[in-house]
Amino acid sequence: MDERKVQRINELTRISRERELTEEEQQERQALRMEYVESVKKNLAAQLNSTVVVDEKGHRRPLRPKK
């Protein structure tokens, strides 16, 4: 997610503290928040997929999904 969209989320939050958001602004903020959460999840999954565990003997093995 690019920085402009994050700034827009913050801007809408500031506006909501001053006055009630219009229906259109509420929908925009909700859509941007959902996009942000999905972006964070995707980045975390990529990071976990590239993480390896090194045991006492120096053997490297990738993390496995929890069952």
Order of alpha helices (4+ residues) and beta strands (2+ residues): alpha-alpha-beta-beta
